Amino acid sequence: MTDTQRKSEWDNSEFRQYCAEGETRAFQLGNRGPIRFTPEGRLDPDILDAYERCGFYVFENVIGEDELQECRNEVDELLERAPWPHRESEVDRNGRPALGPEFAINPWIMTKPLSDPLGGTAENNGRHPVKMFEPEPGAGSPVHVPYLVAGCLQLLPSFLRISGHPDILRVAETINGADFTPFTEVLFVKEPEIGPSVSWHQDGQIHWDNPQWDSNIHGYNVQVQLYGSTPANGVWVIPGTHREGKVDIAARVSENNDSDWFDNAVPLVCEPGDAFITNRQTVHGSFPNTSKDRRITVNFGFHRYSSVIGQTGKLSGDGNLYTEEYVRQRCRCIPLAIDARSQRFPDEQRYTYQPFAGQEDEHRYEPETIRDILIDYNLQDLGI
């Protein structure tokens, strides 16, 4: 922390005031409400306009309380299986073998409580250029805590069902076309008084110099809130930055008196069951969770097919070549999620994913198909 860095912690009255002012700005933007569609099944044009203007939109009351509770219960059971009390532990907090080594990609991404593990590092291809304020965790805190859990479609059946929600998929079709693709699926974990920060960044990585660049070329994230989100524990966005191209975030902080409290940033305040979509080109981040409120976010996202096919994409490292077969295999999780949801909610209108229309029988949610599609599926994530 520099001498001038402002303390982003809930006990600081200046931070509480900053949060309150940000919340006021957020509710003045006119970019929240229930998901609405035209008679033709397209996302309401007013919602599209607000999304394009701001770079995000908060959809209210997407997931009902019963479904939320199912997911909360599964998440709690999953988090009990994390290594404890540090990330190198071979056991969980109850002395059982920790979940993780059996997967090709260990699902647990853990760090010191209240820390900023990415800011100012080369991680994630260096897209987090500035480190946030890091409060000292309280006595008795674990050495490391999960802040991200990867590969969640194979870990949480409730997560898979949420990702197959017909309204969420109709939104994806409107924004990215009927041949939209998935991205990655993770949990963000912000436990009270220990949740780490995610420093300011843009998610997009490979298309900044593309001659066909536009404000939606890097896709968008979907974040479903299991407990809601507040200014203290939630994501903050600088509206409109998705239209600016690659932003020099370090320079922005320097011009802001080395402060990461931007006066034009807003928090994505949500109730339980709300889901917001965020353009992956927006400048966004979150502060360490020093509040007493828990945030658990079901996070996934969608790309245009044209943005991924033939690209060498990456979440980190050198990446993979996204061939037609590579993309097709990764997209199989969508019809599987649709069928899983249809089995759980048979009275709900089922979405038809056009790239696999007529292939529903090959993607039934049953043990053999689950093994075939989901085991280590995230080796083929589509990061761009």
LINZIZI-V745179 format. One record per helix or strand. SS is the DSSP state (2 for helix, 1 for strand). FROM is the first residue (numbers start at 0). TO is the last residue. Records with the same first field share a line. If there is no record, write none. Layout:
SS=FROM-TO  FROM-TO
This chain:
2=12-26  44-53  64-78  122-125  151-153  156-162  165-175  240-242  248-254  304-307  323-343  353-355  359-362  366-373  376-379
1=31-32  36-36  42-42  55-58  90-90  96-96  107-110  144-149  180-181  185-189  194-194  197-200  219-224  228-228  234-237  264-266  269-269  274-278  282-285  288-288  294-302  311-312  319-320
